[in-house]
């Protein structure tokens, strides 16, 4: 499935990136470049909404980790959050331990308020 990204800017330097489709080896370059551009634009908090993602592989997880590292290296007050209520994706985040590195929320409004 093709990857679709929708970027929405909110107040106080918060940006939501809604992802639709599969995050795999073929599609990760687009996601990576979008997230890196946001980091380079000094966005304070990036919220990646994975609720419409059917599948994520290790390259997709690597993109999230890479984004988190870039944010942390550019300022302590910068954050990456993930929205996900899909049991399969939540399980992947849990098994890999990413749920302890990332702020994981069950819905977008909750993540945006945090």
Order of alpha helices (4+ residues) and beta strands (2+ residues): beta-beta-alpha-beta-alpha-beta-alpha-alpha-beta-alpha
